[in-house]
């Protein structure tokens, strides 16, 4: 399973979900700007290049434009 970062909306919060080496970690934020900022730093850490980080964050931010299943 490839490493991945997503930002999803859940219960009026924004959750950054990181899949790293097959393990999932989630961190909740009340402000979308904080979630995006933290995800950006984690993406740089996880992927080590600006190009990969940018692509991954574009995918993660895209999730905020679509309805997200509540779970």
Secondary structure as GFF3:
##gff-version 3
##sequence-region A 1 71
A	DSSP	beta_strand	4	10	.	.	.	ID=ss1
A	DSSP	beta_strand	13	20	.	.	.	ID=ss2
A	DSSP	beta_strand	23	29	.	.	.	ID=ss3
A	DSSP	alpha_helix	32	47	.	.	.	ID=ss4
A	DSSP	alpha_helix	50	62	.	.	.	ID=ss5
A	DSSP	three_ten_helix	63	65	.	.	.	ID=ss6
###
